[in-house]
Each structure stands twice: as structure tokens, then as C-alpha cells.
Amino acid sequence: MDIFENIRIAVFSIKTNLMRSLLTMLGIIIGVASVIAIITVGQGGRDYIVGMIKDMGASCVQFTVDTSVASKSDYVTEKDIEALRNLESVEYVSPMNMTMGTMESRTTSGMAMVMGGSHELGKMLNMTPKYGRFPTNEEGANGKMVAVIDPMSAYTFFGKENAVGESITLNALTGTTLTFKIVGVVDMTAMMGSSEDMALMMEQSQDMMTMTGGMLIIPSTIVADLNGNPGAYESLYLSAVNESELDSVGESAVKLMKVRHNNADRDLYNYVNMATYIDLLNTVINVFTIFIAAVSAISLIVGGIGVMNIMLVSVTERTREIGIRKALGAKTRTIMFQFLTESVILCLIGGLVGMALGVGGAMLVSYVMKIPIAIHFSTIAIAVGFSSAIGIFFGINPARRAAKMLPIEALRRE
């Protein structure tokens, strides 16, 4: 008996007991669907989050001062920044400081998150001007009242995205009031996830649910003044000429600062290679996804046991058929292969249905959560292949039982 005849008989048997076959395949369907959905959504979510972190400056080193033990004289100064720029392996250097307050236009007021940085910060964090430009280093050094705003905030405060040339007033938490001219509208989605998310965060902060909010980027010198630390910074971003030298850049920055501030005996300066966050995140998400997928795969084992159970029932029901076949000269391996084929087809059909449900479920989750999905052929092939392997593994015992029947005993049974 050839394989096509085995397949025909297996399909006929499945159709004859359709409801029983569907219930038998249910465990396989659920297992395959859950594994594919979890791995697909997990990989898509990982790619999305890792992409966001890369856009936030994964090719940078964050240099920080331990403010819990450092004195003001240990902070980074403008002269330190110039010295860091002169390091051979350094491409860009920018302070990174933050403050809060409220900002007002002619028609709107709301919470303000204010970030200070230099012209290089925009390059390191991949902030691309949608309109206008980024403030220059000269404007920062001269304390020019210029600012950059994101498109969502521009629309909120001015009713239009292109707010270049408009003025906005910042009321800092220290009580200082400053008016800035907007010179650029910059897409900050790479940094904040999305402008809408940032605005929502502003609206919800400090129980001010009804207030609007926005974000400004102004020269770091002005933020330092507002924070009461003129010309002093506790955090920097550095990028390397060659990305493979990021750790070397961080180490060089720490050594240079210790020499310039004569505090080598104290552990005040630290650096973090932002790329290490990506490796760590990749590992965590992959382990978590594999663990959840493995738990879901237990249902495949349960489904396999169900297949073995139903095949044993099928062997019992078809005892006389087996006896007749063997009496007519069917070989032991032919009978075994016949029932093994039926077991594999049951699991394969369940795997294909589960594949369709798994991909569909992943697409639904992707749509609801607004994240991309990563459907890899290898994931589908492994899940469906594993379901077929279960058919073989759990089908062997019933198939061997059928194949070892003696013709005379099989024909005696009713």
C-alpha cells in the first residue's frame, strides 16, 4: 500500500468520525495557536521597543556625576565639555538636563517638560527638524532665548504644527519667567514613544488631569541657570566616531574628568553604554517569550495524549478490518504505517488550523496594542513541525498495537 492510499484511508476515517476528530485536534489547535501568537507578538514587541531605544541614542554613552557625594566643584563645566570634544575618539558631546514648569502662548497654558541640550544632542538622539532648525552651540553659549517644540505641543499651544517664529513664555518652578522664540519644530517620537503619549503624561502628572502639556528643548546653559547650577552639569551624552569605541569613550571621559577636577581618589563619575540596554532588553524579552511559549506548548503534549487515546479507540473499533487486511497478506509495517499516517494527519490539520488562528490572533493583538508584529517563517515551521512530530510520537503505540495483532484473533472479535 503506497502513501497516497494511506492518506486517502486516513482522511476517510477522519471524515467518518468528524466531531470526534475535531475534538481530538482541539488540543493541538490551541497549543499551536498560542505558541505562534505569543512568539510573534513577543518578537514584534521586542523589535518595537529595541527600535525606540536605538532611536533614543543607543550609539551614545551617558556620562553622569554621582550627585549624592559630589560637590559643586566636581560637576561638569563648559570647559570640561570643550576638553571632551577634543578627545580623538569623541564625535559629539552635549549636556542633558531637565526642569519642569508651565508654559503659555497667547491662547493656551499648560504643564511644561523642559530639556536642555546643545546642537549635538539633536544629532545623537536622532531628532529631525520638521520645520526650522535646532539651536546652535553659539546661541546656547550666548544664552539666546531660543527653543524647539514638538509638533503635538505646537498644535496644542498655537493651533498649527509649524510654530517657527512664534513666542512662548516659560514659568519655571523657581519662579523665573522667560520668553523664548521658537526656531524649530522637531519630531521627538523617537525619544518619547509618541507626542500623544508625552502629552497624555503631561496631562496626568501632578493630578492636573484637565491641563494640557508640552515639551520644550532649550539651550542647556539656560536650564542650568534655572536649576541653580549655572555652567554646571551632572549628565552628558557622548557619541563616538566609531560605535565600537563607545566603552573607550566612556572610560576616557571618566579619566579626563578625574584629572581635570583632581578627584581621582573618589568614585564620582560613571558612564553607561546605551547599547548595553538593548542587549539586556533583548535577553530579558527573549527569555520571557520562550518561557511563556513553553508553558503554552504544554497544551500540545495534552493534545498529543488525546490523539493517542483516540487512535487506541480507533484501533479497537477497526480490529476486524485489521484482521482482514493481515489475512489478505498486509505486512506488519503496512498496518503500522496506515495508523501512523492517520495520527500525523490529525495533528498536521490541527497544526495548520492553529497556525491560522495564531497568526490571526497576533494580528489582532498588534492592532489593539499598536505595535508591529514579526511573523517569521521559522516560527510557523517549528510550531507546525512540532505538532506533526507529536502525531508521530503519540501515534506509534496505537500503530504498533494494531500492527502486532494476530489475524485469527482480530477476526474473532465482534
C-alpha positions as CSV (number, residue, x, y, z in Angstrom):
1,M,0.0,0.0,0.0
2,D,1.5,3.3,-1.0
3,I,1.5,6.6,0.9
4,F,-1.3,8.1,-1.1
5,E,-3.6,5.2,-0.3
6,N,-2.8,5.6,3.4
7,I,-3.6,9.3,3.2
8,R,-6.9,8.5,1.4
9,I,-7.9,6.0,4.1
10,A,-6.8,8.3,6.9
11,V,-8.9,11.2,5.5
12,F,-11.9,8.9,5.1
13,S,-11.6,7.8,8.7
14,I,-11.3,11.4,9.9
15,K,-14.4,12.4,7.9
16,T,-16.4,9.4,9.1
17,N,-15.9,10.5,12.7
18,L,-15.7,14.2,12.1
19,M,-16.8,15.5,15.5
20,R,-14.5,13.1,17.4
21,S,-11.6,14.1,15.1
22,L,-12.3,17.9,15.7
23,L,-12.3,17.4,19.5
24,T,-9.2,15.4,19.2
25,M,-7.4,18.1,17.3
26,L,-8.6,20.8,19.7
27,G,-5.5,20.5,22.0
28,I,-3.2,20.7,19.0
29,I,-5.0,23.7,17.6
30,I,-4.9,25.6,20.9
31,G,-1.2,24.7,21.5
32,V,0.0,25.7,18.1
33,A,-2.2,28.9,18.0
34,S,-0.9,30.1,21.4
35,V,2.7,29.4,20.7
36,I,2.7,31.2,17.4
37,A,0.7,34.1,18.8
38,I,3.0,34.5,21.8
39,I,6.2,34.3,19.9
40,T,5.0,36.5,17.1
41,V,3.8,39.2,19.4
42,G,6.8,38.9,21.6
43,Q,9.2,39.3,18.7
44,G,7.3,42.2,17.3
45,G,7.1,43.9,20.7
46,R,10.9,43.4,21.2
47,D,11.7,44.8,17.8
48,Y,9.5,47.8,18.5
49,I,11.0,48.6,22.0
50,V,14.5,48.0,20.8
51,G,14.0,50.3,17.8
52,M,12.7,53.0,20.2
53,I,15.8,52.6,22.4
54,K,18.1,52.7,19.3
55,D,16.4,56.0,18.2
56,M,16.9,57.4,21.7
57,G,20.6,57.2,21.4
58,A,21.8,53.6,21.5
59,S,25.0,54.7,19.8
60,C,25.8,57.0,22.7
61,V,27.4,56.9,26.1
62,Q,25.6,58.6,29.1
63,F,28.1,60.2,31.5
64,T,26.8,61.1,34.9
65,V,28.1,62.6,38.1
66,D,27.2,61.0,41.4
67,T,25.3,63.9,42.9
68,S,24.8,62.1,46.2
69,V,28.5,62.5,47.1
70,A,29.8,65.2,44.6
71,S,30.3,68.8,45.5
72,K,29.5,71.6,43.0
73,S,33.2,71.8,42.1
74,D,33.0,68.2,40.8
75,Y,30.3,68.9,38.3
76,V,31.0,69.1,34.5
77,T,31.7,72.6,33.2
78,E,31.7,74.2,29.8
79,K,35.5,74.0,29.7
80,D,35.2,70.3,30.5
81,I,32.9,69.8,27.6
82,E,35.3,71.5,25.3
83,A,38.1,69.2,26.6
84,L,35.9,66.2,26.0
85,R,35.2,67.4,22.4
86,N,38.9,67.4,21.8
87,L,39.3,63.7,22.6
88,E,40.2,61.9,19.4
89,S,37.5,59.2,19.6
90,V,34.7,61.6,20.5
91,E,32.3,62.8,17.8
92,Y,29.7,64.8,19.7
93,V,29.2,65.9,23.3
94,S,26.1,67.6,24.8
95,P,24.8,68.3,28.3
96,M,21.5,66.7,29.1
97,N,19.5,68.5,31.9
98,M,15.8,68.7,32.7
99,T,13.4,71.0,34.5
100,M,9.7,71.5,34.9
101,G,7.3,74.4,34.9
102,T,4.4,75.8,32.9
103,M,4.4,77.5,29.5
104,E,2.0,79.9,28.0
105,S,1.1,81.1,24.5
106,R,-1.4,83.8,23.6
107,T,-4.3,81.4,23.9
108,T,-3.1,78.3,25.9
109,S,-1.2,77.4,29.0
110,G,-0.2,74.1,30.4
111,M,2.5,72.0,32.1
112,A,6.0,72.1,30.5
113,M,8.7,69.5,30.5
114,V,11.9,71.3,29.6
115,M,15.0,69.6,28.3
116,G,18.4,71.3,27.9
117,G,20.9,70.3,25.4
118,S,23.3,71.6,22.7
119,H,23.1,71.3,18.9
120,E,24.8,67.9,19.1
121,L,22.1,66.4,21.3
122,G,19.6,66.5,18.4
123,K,22.1,64.6,16.2
124,M,22.8,62.0,18.9
125,L,19.1,61.4,19.7
126,N,18.0,61.4,16.0
127,M,15.7,64.4,16.5
128,T,15.0,65.6,13.0
129,P,13.6,69.1,12.4
130,K,10.2,69.0,10.7
131,Y,10.2,72.8,10.4
132,G,13.0,75.3,11.1
133,R,16.2,74.2,12.8
134,F,17.9,73.2,16.1
135,P,19.5,75.9,18.3
136,T,23.2,76.3,17.5
137,N,26.0,76.0,20.0
138,E,26.7,79.7,19.7
139,E,23.1,80.6,20.6
140,G,23.5,78.3,23.7
141,A,26.8,79.8,24.7
142,N,25.4,83.3,24.4
143,G,22.2,82.5,26.3
144,K,19.9,83.2,23.4
145,M,16.2,82.6,24.2
146,V,15.5,80.1,21.5
147,A,13.6,76.9,21.8
148,V,12.5,73.8,19.9
149,I,9.0,72.3,20.3
150,D,7.4,69.1,19.1
151,P,4.5,69.0,16.6
152,M,1.9,68.0,19.1
153,S,2.8,70.7,21.5
154,A,2.9,73.3,18.7
155,Y,-0.6,72.3,17.6
156,T,-1.8,72.4,21.2
157,F,-0.4,75.9,22.0
158,F,-0.6,77.6,18.6
159,G,-3.2,75.6,16.7
160,K,-0.7,74.6,14.0
161,E,2.3,72.4,13.6
162,N,4.6,75.0,12.0
163,A,5.2,77.2,15.0
164,V,8.5,78.6,13.9
165,G,8.7,82.3,14.7
166,E,6.1,82.1,17.5
167,S,6.9,83.1,21.1
168,I,6.2,81.1,24.2
169,T,6.6,82.0,27.9
170,L,8.1,79.6,30.4
171,N,7.3,79.9,34.1
172,A,9.9,77.8,35.8
173,L,9.4,76.1,39.2
174,T,12.0,78.5,40.7
175,G,9.7,81.5,39.9
176,T,11.7,82.7,36.9
177,T,9.8,83.7,33.8
178,L,11.4,83.6,30.4
179,T,10.1,84.1,26.9
180,F,11.5,82.0,24.0
181,K,11.3,82.3,20.3
182,I,10.6,79.0,18.6
183,V,13.2,78.3,15.9
184,G,12.3,74.7,15.2
185,V,9.6,72.0,15.3
186,V,11.3,68.7,15.9
187,D,9.9,65.2,15.7
188,M,10.6,63.8,19.2
189,T,8.7,60.5,18.7
190,A,12.0,58.6,18.8
191,M,12.6,59.9,22.3
192,M,9.1,59.9,23.8
193,G,7.4,57.0,22.1
194,S,4.9,59.4,20.6
195,S,4.0,63.0,21.0
196,E,0.5,61.9,22.0
197,D,1.9,59.7,24.8
198,M,4.0,62.6,26.0
199,A,1.1,65.0,26.1
200,L,-1.0,62.4,28.0
201,M,1.8,62.0,30.5
202,M,1.8,65.7,31.0
203,E,-1.9,65.9,31.4
204,Q,-1.9,63.2,34.1
205,S,1.1,64.5,36.0
206,Q,0.5,66.0,39.5
207,D,-3.2,65.3,39.3
208,M,-3.7,68.0,36.7
209,M,-5.9,65.9,34.5
210,T,-7.6,68.9,32.8
211,M,-4.4,70.7,31.8
212,T,-2.6,70.5,28.6
213,G,1.1,69.9,28.4
214,G,4.0,70.2,26.1
215,M,7.8,69.8,25.8
216,L,10.5,72.4,25.0
217,I,14.1,71.9,24.2
218,I,16.2,75.0,25.1
219,P,20.0,75.6,25.5
220,S,21.5,73.6,28.3
221,T,23.1,76.8,29.7
222,I,19.6,78.3,30.4
223,V,18.3,75.1,32.1
224,A,21.5,75.0,34.3
225,D,20.7,78.6,35.4
226,L,17.1,77.7,36.1
227,N,18.2,74.8,38.2
228,G,20.5,77.0,40.2
229,N,23.7,75.4,38.8
230,P,25.0,78.0,36.3
231,G,27.6,76.4,34.0
232,A,27.5,73.1,35.8
233,Y,26.1,69.8,34.6
234,E,25.5,66.4,36.1
235,S,24.7,64.5,33.0
236,L,26.2,64.3,29.5
237,Y,25.7,62.4,26.3
238,L,28.7,61.4,24.2
239,S,29.0,59.7,20.9
240,A,32.0,58.0,19.3
241,V,33.5,58.4,15.9
242,N,33.3,54.6,15.7
243,E,30.5,52.9,17.5
244,S,32.7,50.1,18.5
245,E,34.7,52.6,20.7
246,L,31.8,53.6,22.9
247,D,33.2,52.0,26.0
248,S,36.6,53.5,25.3
249,V,34.9,56.9,25.0
250,G,33.2,56.4,28.4
251,E,36.4,55.4,30.1
252,S,38.3,58.3,28.5
253,A,35.7,60.7,29.7
254,V,35.9,59.4,33.3
255,K,39.7,59.6,33.4
256,L,39.7,63.1,31.9
257,M,37.2,64.4,34.4
258,K,39.1,62.9,37.3
259,V,42.3,64.6,36.1
260,R,40.7,68.0,35.5
261,H,38.9,68.0,38.9
262,N,41.7,66.4,40.8
263,N,39.4,63.9,42.5
264,A,40.8,60.6,41.3
265,D,40.6,59.2,44.8
266,R,36.8,59.4,44.8
267,D,34.4,57.4,42.6
268,L,32.3,60.3,41.4
269,Y,31.9,59.6,37.6
270,N,30.1,56.8,35.8
271,Y,29.2,56.0,32.3
272,V,26.7,53.7,30.7
273,N,27.0,52.4,27.1
274,M,23.4,52.8,26.0
275,A,23.8,49.8,23.7
276,T,24.1,47.5,26.7
277,Y,20.4,48.3,27.5
278,I,19.5,46.8,24.1
279,D,21.4,43.6,24.8
280,L,19.9,43.3,28.2
281,L,16.4,44.1,27.0
282,N,16.8,41.6,24.1
283,T,17.8,38.9,26.6
284,V,15.0,39.6,29.0
285,I,12.3,39.7,26.4
286,N,13.6,36.5,24.6
287,V,13.7,34.5,27.9
288,F,10.3,35.7,28.9
289,T,8.8,34.9,25.5
290,I,10.4,31.5,25.4
291,F,9.1,30.7,28.9
292,I,5.6,31.7,28.1
293,A,5.7,29.8,24.8
294,A,7.0,26.7,26.6
295,V,4.1,26.9,29.1
296,S,1.7,27.2,26.2
297,A,3.3,24.3,24.5
298,I,2.1,22.0,27.3
299,S,-1.2,22.0,25.6
300,L,0.5,20.4,22.7
301,I,1.5,17.5,24.9
302,V,-2.0,17.3,26.3
303,G,-3.3,17.3,22.7
304,G,-0.9,14.5,21.8
305,I,-2.2,12.4,24.6
306,G,-5.7,13.0,23.3
307,V,-4.5,11.8,19.8
308,M,-3.0,8.7,21.3
309,N,-6.2,8.0,23.2
310,I,-8.4,8.4,20.1
311,M,-6.1,6.3,18.0
312,L,-6.3,3.5,20.5
313,V,-10.1,3.7,20.3
314,S,-9.8,3.6,16.5
315,V,-7.6,0.5,16.6
316,T,-10.2,-1.2,18.8
317,E,-13.1,-0.2,16.6
318,R,-11.3,-1.4,13.4
319,T,-10.0,-4.7,14.8
320,R,-11.8,-6.8,12.2
321,E,-10.6,-4.6,9.4
322,I,-7.0,-5.1,10.6
323,G,-7.6,-8.9,10.7
324,I,-9.0,-9.0,7.2
325,R,-6.1,-6.9,5.9
326,K,-3.5,-9.1,7.6
327,A,-5.3,-12.3,6.4
328,L,-5.1,-11.0,2.8
329,G,-1.3,-10.5,3.2
330,A,-0.9,-7.0,4.5
331,K,2.5,-6.7,6.2
332,T,3.0,-5.6,9.8
333,R,4.8,-2.4,8.7
334,T,1.9,-1.6,6.3
335,I,-0.7,-1.7,9.1
336,M,1.6,0.3,11.3
337,F,2.2,2.9,8.7
338,Q,-1.5,3.2,8.0
339,F,-2.4,4.2,11.5
340,L,0.7,6.3,11.9
341,T,-0.4,8.3,8.8
342,E,-3.8,8.9,10.3
343,S,-2.2,10.2,13.6
344,V,0.1,12.5,11.7
345,I,-2.7,13.9,9.5
346,L,-4.8,14.6,12.6
347,C,-2.0,16.6,14.2
348,L,-1.0,18.3,10.9
349,I,-4.5,19.5,10.2
350,G,-4.7,20.7,13.9
351,G,-1.3,22.5,13.4
352,L,-2.4,24.3,10.2
353,V,-5.7,25.4,11.8
354,G,-3.7,26.6,14.9
355,M,-1.3,28.4,12.6
356,A,-4.1,30.4,11.0
357,L,-5.6,31.2,14.4
358,G,-2.2,32.1,15.9
359,V,-1.3,34.5,13.1
360,G,-4.8,36.0,13.2
361,G,-4.6,36.4,17.0
362,A,-1.2,38.0,16.8
363,M,-2.5,40.5,14.1
364,L,-5.5,41.4,16.4
365,V,-3.2,42.0,19.4
366,S,-0.9,44.1,17.2
367,Y,-3.8,46.2,16.0
368,V,-5.2,46.7,19.5
369,M,-1.8,47.5,21.1
370,K,-0.5,49.5,18.2
371,I,2.7,47.5,17.9
372,P,4.2,45.8,14.8
373,I,4.3,42.1,14.6
374,A,7.1,39.9,13.4
375,I,5.8,36.8,11.6
376,H,8.8,34.6,10.9
377,F,8.5,31.5,8.7
378,S,10.8,29.6,11.1
379,T,8.3,30.2,14.0
380,I,5.4,28.8,11.9
381,A,7.5,25.9,10.6
382,I,8.7,24.9,14.1
383,A,5.2,25.0,15.6
384,V,3.6,23.0,12.7
385,G,6.6,20.6,12.5
386,F,6.4,20.1,16.3
387,S,2.7,19.2,16.0
388,S,3.5,16.7,13.3
389,A,6.2,15.2,15.5
390,I,3.7,14.8,18.3
391,G,1.5,12.9,15.9
392,I,4.3,10.5,15.2
393,F,5.4,10.2,18.8
394,F,1.9,9.6,20.2
395,G,0.7,7.6,17.2
396,I,3.5,5.0,17.4
397,N,2.0,3.0,20.3
398,P,-1.5,2.6,18.8
399,A,0.0,1.8,15.4
400,R,2.3,-0.9,16.8
401,R,-0.6,-2.3,18.7
402,A,-2.6,-2.6,15.5
403,A,0.3,-4.0,13.6
404,K,1.1,-6.7,16.1
405,M,-2.4,-8.2,16.1
406,L,-2.7,-11.8,15.1
407,P,-5.1,-12.2,12.1
408,I,-7.0,-15.1,13.7
409,E,-7.6,-13.1,17.0
410,A,-8.6,-9.9,15.2
411,L,-11.2,-11.8,13.0
412,R,-12.7,-13.4,16.1
413,R,-13.6,-10.1,17.7
414,E,-17.1,-8.6,17.1
